[in-house]
Amino acid sequence: MMEKTEAEVARLTNLLASAIKFSGWKQRDIEKTLGWSSGSMSRLLSGGIELKIKHVQEICGVIGFPPARFFHAAYPTADVGSTESARLQRLLEQLHPAEPEPEPAPPSAPPASAVDPADVERMVFGAMAKFFTNMGGGQAPGNK
């Protein structure tokens, strides 16, 4: 039983790693967002840290992938099984109703480096001024 459980945890870990990759987020950006130490994501996804439901929920929250969708992707078909298991499922759903899934927000991009376009423009003009000054042209274009 233990081997089957470990194989399933490995499958879910691989599924989570794929979700992260497809979302466009970098592991270090997720770590920063969650306040985790550097390398935590790598250890989690390699099995060095035991994967917990809390991890799945937190990571899915960062990448904008509702945990319910993650688990539906992990277990896409409901195995109804016996009528007893169907009865148990209904009772659990009534006793512990799922929170309604919030309306999906527009896809969030991974955090971009904080580069101000005005800073880029100043750097380009500064480089051009230096270039033209070194060429012996005296003044840079636009400085007449």
N, C-alpha and C positions, 0 to 999 in steps of 0.2 A: 504494500500500500504506500509506503514511504517513497519508493522510487517513482511511482506514478504521480504522487503529489509534487515531488521535486521536478519532474518533467513538465508538469502543468505550470508550475511557478516559472520555470525557464521559458516556456511558451509565452506566458503573459508578459514576462520581462522583455522578450524579443518583440512582442506586439507593441509594448510601450516605447521601445527604442525606435521602432518604425514610425509610430505616430509622431514622435519628436522630430525625426528626420523629415517626414512629409510636411510637418508644420512650418519648417524653415527656421525653427529656433535652434540656437547653439546650446550645448550643454552648459557652458560657462554662464550664458545669459540666464538660463533657468536657475542655476545655482545662485546667482546674484539676486535675482528676483525673490527667491525663497529664503535668502539669507543663509544658505548652506555654504560650507567650506569648499574650497577648490578641490576638485577631484571626487566629490561626493557622488555626482551623477555617474561618473565612470565606474566607481566601485559598486554603485547600486545596480547598474545595467550589466556588470560583469559577474554579479553574484557575491561580491565581497561584502555587501550590506544586504541583509534580508529584505526583500520587497514586501511592503505592507500596503494594505488598502489605503492608508493615509498618504503614502507616497504617490500612489496612482491618482488619488483625488487632487493633491496639491499640484502635481505636474500637469494633469489635464486642465486644471484651472488656469495655469499660466499659459499653456499653448492654445487655450480657447476651445478645448474639445471636452464637452460635458462627459463626466465619468459614466453616465448611463449609456452614452453612445459607445464609449470605449468597451464597456462590458457587453453591450449588444454585439459589437464587432467580434469580441472574444467568444461569445456564445450566441451566434445568430439564430439558431433554431431552438425553440422551446421543446424539450423532450418531455411530452406530456406524461408518458409512462403510465403507471397504474392510476386508477380512479382515486386511490388513497393519496398519491402524490399530488394529483390535481386538487383535491380537497385541501391538502396542507398548503399548497400554493395560494389558493383563494383566501384561506384564513390568514396567512401571513400578509398578503396584500391588503386585507381589510384592517388588520391590527397595526400594521406599519406601512401606511400609504407612502408612496414615493412623493417627494417634493415635485411640484410641476416644474418642468424644465423651462428656464427663462428663455425669452425670445433671443435668438442668436444675435449677438452683436456683430457689427461688420468685422470681417476678418482683421485681426490685429497682426501687424507685422512685428517681427522680432525687433527689439530695440536697435535703432540705428545709432551709429556714432554721432555724438552731438557736434555736428559741424554746421556753423552758421554760414549761409551763402554769402553774407557780406564779408566774413573773414576770408573766404575762398577768393572772392573778388579782390580784396586788398592784397592778398598774397600773390595773385596773378599779376596785378598791376605793379606790385613791388618788384617781382621777378623781371617783368618787361622793362621797367625803368633801369634796373641794374644792367640788364642785357644791352639796352641801347646806350647807356652811359659808357659801358666797357667797349662798345663798338666805336666810340668817338663821336657819336651823334649828339652829345651834349644832353639834351633834354629828352625825356620819354614822351611818347605820343600823348596828346591831351594835356600837356603841361606848358603849353605855349602862352 
